[in-house]
Amino acid sequence: MKDCLNEAVYSLKRSAIREFSRLAKETPGCIALTLGEPDFDTPEPIREQAKLSLDNHETHYIENNGALALRQAIAGYETSKHGIECSEAQVIVTAGATEALFVSLLGILNPGDEVIIPTPAFVLYEEIVKLCRGKVVHMDTVADGFQITPENLSDCLSDKTKAIVLNSPNNPTGTILNKASLEAIHEVALKRNIFVICDDVYRELVYTDSYHSFTEYEDVRDRTILVQSFSKPWAMTGWRVGYLIAPPEVKERLELVHQFMVVSTPAPFQKAAIAALDFDPVELKETYRKRRLYVLSRLKDMGLEVTEPEGAFYVFPSIGRFGIDSATFCRRMIKESGLAATPGFCFGAEGYIRLTYCYSDEQLERGLDRLEDFIGKLEG
C-alpha cells in the first residue's frame, strides 16, 4: 500500500534542523545551538490565565475561528501597535504560524501555481507548497546581502506566479527587509494579481528602530495575508497558538480550510493569548539583544564573516573559507568538538551555518568556545 499514498508526500524532506538536533542528543556532552526554542518559561501572567480557564471549566468547543474576545484583542493589537487597520472578522486563530501558512497556501494555490520564496528561507515554506501541488521558485538573495532587488524579483516572475512569501526578520539570517526590498515587491503586487504572505513571527524581536513590514502598504491589503505566532516573543512554542489576518473575501474561504483542518484551537488558551498581547516581552527581547552582541563579538574574533542580524535570534555566519559543505562541517563539528549547529543547505544557502542565541549565557559561551576549537582544528 506504500505506493498508493498521495504522490505529494514522496517529495517531502525531513527537517535538517530536527535531524542535527537528534544527532546532538545522541552525542554525549554535545551542546546544541540548533532549535529556535527560547530558554525562558512562558511568563507567569500568561500561564496563570490558562490555569484560571481550566479551573473555570473552559474546556469545551469554541468558535472555529477562535474566541471572539481573542480575535477582538488581536485586531486591536495589530491596529493600535502596528497600524494594520483590521477587524476581528478578518482574524483566524490557528494552531501556530505553521497552520496559518498551511491554510493560506492551501487556500490560494491551484496545481502548478508558482510561489516565490526568497532564500535563505525556513524549509517549511517549500514543503507546504509542494503538498499543495504548487511549484517553488527560489530567489537567491545571498549576493544582494539577503535583500530583494527588482532585477532578481523580475527574473523569478512568470504567468504562473501566484504568491511570494516574505519572512522579515528572517529565519535563518535575522535580516530585516529594507525599504528598497519592500518597494520592489510593492511595485509587483500593484501590477500583478499575486498574493504577498507576510510571515512576521519575529516582528516583536527587532533590535532597530527602522523596521517596516510589507503589511503597511494599504493599497495592496486586498492581496496581503499576515501570519503571526505567539511562540517566539512570549516563549510559547509548545502552546501552538498563532493567527492569520486576511482580506474579508479571502478570509471567508480560508476559515473553511481551517475549520476542516483543526476545527479550532484549544479553548483554555484563548484568554491566555489575550494576556500575552497585554504582556510586554521587553525583558526577553533585551536579553536576546545582549546575547546577540556577545555572539557577534565572538564570531568576529574568530574571523567568521556574518551579516549583523537586526531581528529574531539567529546568526548565519559564512563557512565558505573552509572548503567543505555545510552538512559535513556540522557533522564533523558534532563529532570532533561537541557542538551542533544547523547547516545552511537546509535553508537553501550552502556555505553557511545557523547558530541560535536563544539559549543561556553559559550555554552560548561553552558552545562558542567549541566552535572556536573546531575552527582551530580545521585551520591547524
MOTA-V803084 format. One record per residue. RES is the residue in three letters. PHI is phi in radians with two decimals (NA if undefined). NEAR is the number of other ideal C-beta (glycine too) atoms within 8 Angstrom. Layout:
res=(RES | RES)
phi=(PHI | PHI)
near=(NEAR | NEAR)
This chain:
res=(MET | LYS | ASP | CYS | LEU | ASN | GLU | ALA | VAL | TYR | SER | LEU | LYS | ARG | SER | ALA | ILE | ARG | GLU | PHE | SER | ARG | LEU | ALA | LYS | GLU | THR | PRO | GLY | CYS | ILE | ALA | LEU | THR | LEU | GLY | GLU | PRO | ASP | PHE | ASP | THR | PRO | GLU | PRO | ILE | ARG | GLU | GLN | ALA | LYS | LEU | SER | LEU | ASP | ASN | HIS | GLU | THR | HIS | TYR | ILE | GLU | ASN | ASN | GLY | ALA | LEU | ALA | LEU | ARG | GLN | ALA | ILE | ALA | GLY | TYR | GLU | THR | SER | LYS | HIS | GLY | ILE | GLU | CYS | SER | GLU | ALA | GLN | VAL | ILE | VAL | THR | ALA | GLY | ALA | THR | GLU | ALA | LEU | PHE | VAL | SER | LEU | LEU | GLY | ILE | LEU | ASN | PRO | GLY | ASP | GLU | VAL | ILE | ILE | PRO | THR | PRO | ALA | PHE | VAL | LEU | TYR | GLU | GLU | ILE | VAL | LYS | LEU | CYS | ARG | GLY | LYS | VAL | VAL | HIS | MET | ASP | THR | VAL | ALA | ASP | GLY | PHE | GLN | ILE | THR | PRO | GLU | ASN | LEU | SER | ASP | CYS | LEU | SER | ASP | LYS | THR | LYS | ALA | ILE | VAL | LEU | ASN | SER | PRO | ASN | ASN | PRO | THR | GLY | THR | ILE | LEU | ASN | LYS | ALA | SER | LEU | GLU | ALA | ILE | HIS | GLU | VAL | ALA | LEU | LYS | ARG | ASN | ILE | PHE | VAL | ILE | CYS | ASP | ASP | VAL | TYR | ARG | GLU | LEU | VAL | TYR | THR | ASP | SER | TYR | HIS | SER | PHE | THR | GLU | TYR | GLU | ASP | VAL | ARG | ASP | ARG | THR | ILE | LEU | VAL | GLN | SER | PHE | SER | LYS | PRO | TRP | ALA | MET | THR | GLY | TRP | ARG | VAL | GLY | TYR | LEU | ILE | ALA | PRO | PRO | GLU | VAL | LYS | GLU | ARG | LEU | GLU | LEU | VAL | HIS | GLN | PHE | MET | VAL | VAL | SER | THR | PRO | ALA | PRO | PHE | GLN | LYS | ALA | ALA | ILE | ALA | ALA | LEU | ASP | PHE | ASP | PRO | VAL | GLU | LEU | LYS | GLU | THR | TYR | ARG | LYS | ARG | ARG | LEU | TYR | VAL | LEU | SER | ARG | LEU | LYS | ASP | MET | GLY | LEU | GLU | VAL | THR | GLU | PRO | GLU | GLY | ALA | PHE | TYR | VAL | PHE | PRO | SER | ILE | GLY | ARG | PHE | GLY | ILE | ASP | SER | ALA | THR | PHE | CYS | ARG | ARG | MET | ILE | LYS | GLU | SER | GLY | LEU | ALA | ALA | THR | PRO | GLY | PHE | CYS | PHE | GLY | ALA | GLU | GLY | TYR | ILE | ARG | LEU | THR | TYR | CYS | TYR | SER | ASP | GLU | GLN | LEU | GLU | ARG | GLY | LEU | ASP | ARG | LEU | GLU | ASP | PHE | ILE | GLY | LYS | LEU | GLU | GLY)
phi=(NA | -0.99 | -1.32 | -1.67 | -1.28 | -0.94 | -1.06 | -1.16 | -1.28 | -1.33 | -1.63 | -1.25 | -1.96 | -1.22 | -1.15 | -1.18 | -1.06 | -1.19 | -1.10 | -1.31 | -1.15 | -1.14 | -1.05 | -1.12 | -1.13 | -1.43 | -1.85 | -0.95 | 1.40 | -1.23 | -1.72 | -1.91 | -2.04 | -1.80 | -1.46 | -1.47 | -2.01 | -0.94 | -1.43 | -1.38 | -1.36 | -0.98 | -0.91 | -0.99 | -1.01 | -1.28 | -1.10 | -1.10 | -1.18 | -1.14 | -1.08 | -1.08 | -1.09 | -1.15 | -1.12 | -1.57 | 1.10 | -1.50 | -2.22 | -1.89 | -0.95 | -2.12 | -1.03 | -0.94 | -1.47 | 1.89 | -1.03 | -0.97 | -1.07 | -1.23 | -1.11 | -1.16 | -1.13 | -1.11 | -1.07 | -1.13 | -1.11 | -1.18 | -1.25 | -1.36 | -1.55 | -2.01 | 1.27 | -1.66 | -1.17 | -2.71 | -2.13 | -1.08 | -1.20 | -1.72 | -1.78 | -2.16 | -1.44 | -2.09 | -1.40 | 1.35 | -1.17 | -1.03 | -1.17 | -1.03 | -1.16 | -1.11 | -1.05 | -1.09 | -1.25 | -1.11 | -1.31 | -1.88 | -1.62 | -1.84 | -0.92 | 1.60 | -1.09 | -1.77 | -2.16 | -1.46 | -2.16 | -1.11 | -1.97 | -1.12 | -2.63 | -1.12 | -1.10 | -0.94 | -1.01 | -1.06 | -1.18 | -1.16 | -1.03 | -1.11 | -1.09 | -1.49 | 1.15 | -1.61 | -2.09 | -1.47 | -2.04 | -1.39 | -1.92 | -1.31 | -1.85 | -0.99 | -1.18 | -1.87 | 1.15 | 1.17 | -1.92 | -1.88 | -1.89 | -0.99 | -1.18 | -1.13 | -1.14 | -1.04 | -1.13 | -1.64 | -1.40 | -2.66 | -1.15 | -1.72 | -1.11 | -1.98 | -2.81 | -2.30 | -1.81 | -1.96 | -2.28 | -2.54 | -1.00 | -1.64 | -1.89 | -1.94 | -1.55 | 1.33 | -1.29 | -1.83 | -1.12 | -1.45 | -1.06 | -1.12 | -1.11 | -1.12 | -1.14 | -1.06 | -1.21 | -1.06 | -1.07 | -1.22 | -1.10 | -1.19 | -1.61 | -2.12 | -1.55 | -2.17 | -1.58 | -2.03 | -1.74 | -1.76 | -1.55 | -1.79 | -1.14 | -1.81 | -1.03 | -1.36 | -2.00 | -2.10 | -1.97 | -2.49 | -1.60 | -1.78 | -1.30 | -2.42 | -1.80 | -1.07 | -1.09 | -1.28 | -1.36 | -1.26 | -1.37 | -2.20 | -1.10 | -1.26 | -2.31 | -1.93 | -2.08 | -1.68 | -2.00 | -2.41 | -2.57 | -1.54 | -1.08 | -1.43 | -1.16 | -1.93 | 0.89 | -2.12 | -1.04 | -1.37 | -1.34 | 0.98 | -2.25 | -2.62 | -2.83 | -2.23 | -2.20 | -2.33 | -0.98 | -0.89 | -1.24 | -1.39 | -1.03 | -1.05 | -1.55 | -1.11 | -1.13 | -1.29 | -1.06 | -1.06 | -1.04 | -1.43 | -1.54 | -2.31 | 1.22 | -2.87 | -1.48 | -1.05 | -1.03 | -1.16 | -1.65 | -1.14 | -1.25 | -1.11 | -1.16 | -1.08 | -1.08 | -1.10 | -1.12 | -1.56 | -1.77 | -1.45 | -1.44 | -1.06 | -1.12 | -1.12 | -1.11 | -1.17 | -1.13 | -1.10 | -1.07 | -1.15 | -1.14 | -1.04 | -1.10 | -1.12 | -1.10 | -1.07 | -1.12 | -1.14 | -1.12 | -1.10 | -1.12 | -1.45 | 1.38 | -1.55 | -1.33 | -2.66 | -1.38 | -1.10 | -1.27 | -1.82 | -2.84 | 1.12 | -2.50 | -2.27 | -2.17 | -2.34 | -1.26 | -1.42 | -2.06 | -1.00 | -1.24 | -1.55 | 1.24 | -2.26 | -1.26 | -1.16 | -1.16 | -1.09 | -0.98 | -1.26 | -1.16 | -1.13 | -1.13 | -1.10 | -1.25 | -1.63 | -2.29 | 1.23 | -2.32 | -1.93 | -2.21 | -1.80 | -1.20 | -1.15 | -1.05 | -1.30 | -1.83 | 1.42 | -2.45 | -1.22 | 1.59 | -2.40 | -2.30 | -1.85 | -1.99 | -1.87 | -1.94 | -1.68 | -1.93 | -1.11 | -1.02 | -1.11 | -1.16 | -1.13 | -1.09 | -1.15 | -1.13 | -1.24 | -1.04 | -1.26 | -1.09 | -1.08 | -1.08 | -1.16 | -1.06 | -1.05 | -1.17 | -1.16 | -1.58 | -1.18)
near=(4 | 4 | 4 | 4 | 8 | 4 | 6 | 9 | 8 | 6 | 7 | 9 | 7 | 6 | 8 | 13 | 11 | 8 | 9 | 16 | 12 | 8 | 12 | 13 | 8 | 5 | 11 | 3 | 5 | 12 | 12 | 11 | 13 | 12 | 7 | 10 | 7 | 10 | 7 | 8 | 5 | 9 | 12 | 5 | 9 | 15 | 11 | 9 | 12 | 12 | 8 | 9 | 14 | 10 | 6 | 6 | 6 | 10 | 6 | 6 | 5 | 9 | 7 | 8 | 10 | 15 | 11 | 8 | 9 | 13 | 14 | 9 | 11 | 14 | 14 | 8 | 10 | 12 | 11 | 6 | 6 | 11 | 6 | 10 | 5 | 9 | 6 | 9 | 6 | 11 | 16 | 14 | 16 | 15 | 9 | 11 | 13 | 9 | 13 | 16 | 15 | 11 | 15 | 15 | 15 | 11 | 10 | 10 | 14 | 7 | 6 | 8 | 13 | 12 | 17 | 13 | 15 | 11 | 12 | 14 | 15 | 9 | 12 | 8 | 15 | 11 | 10 | 12 | 14 | 12 | 11 | 9 | 9 | 15 | 9 | 11 | 11 | 8 | 12 | 9 | 13 | 8 | 5 | 9 | 7 | 10 | 11 | 13 | 10 | 7 | 6 | 12 | 14 | 7 | 6 | 10 | 9 | 7 | 3 | 8 | 15 | 12 | 14 | 14 | 13 | 12 | 14 | 13 | 16 | 16 | 13 | 14 | 11 | 17 | 14 | 12 | 11 | 7 | 6 | 9 | 11 | 12 | 8 | 12 | 14 | 11 | 9 | 12 | 13 | 8 | 5 | 8 | 3 | 11 | 11 | 14 | 13 | 13 | 12 | 12 | 12 | 15 | 13 | 8 | 13 | 11 | 10 | 8 | 3 | 5 | 11 | 7 | 10 | 14 | 11 | 9 | 11 | 6 | 5 | 11 | 9 | 5 | 10 | 14 | 13 | 12 | 16 | 13 | 12 | 11 | 15 | 14 | 12 | 13 | 12 | 11 | 8 | 4 | 11 | 8 | 16 | 18 | 15 | 16 | 14 | 12 | 11 | 8 | 6 | 11 | 15 | 7 | 9 | 14 | 11 | 7 | 11 | 14 | 9 | 5 | 8 | 8 | 5 | 13 | 12 | 7 | 12 | 11 | 12 | 17 | 15 | 14 | 15 | 12 | 12 | 12 | 9 | 6 | 10 | 3 | 10 | 6 | 6 | 12 | 12 | 8 | 9 | 13 | 9 | 8 | 14 | 14 | 8 | 12 | 13 | 11 | 8 | 11 | 12 | 9 | 7 | 9 | 4 | 10 | 5 | 11 | 9 | 6 | 14 | 11 | 16 | 12 | 13 | 14 | 13 | 17 | 11 | 9 | 13 | 8 | 5 | 8 | 4 | 8 | 9 | 13 | 9 | 8 | 13 | 14 | 9 | 10 | 14 | 15 | 6 | 8 | 10 | 9 | 14 | 16 | 13 | 16 | 14 | 16 | 11 | 10 | 16 | 11 | 13 | 7 | 9 | 15 | 13 | 14 | 14 | 13 | 14 | 10 | 10 | 6 | 7 | 6 | 11 | 14 | 9 | 9 | 13 | 11 | 8 | 13 | 15 | 11 | 9 | 13 | 11 | 8 | 9 | 8 | 5 | 4)
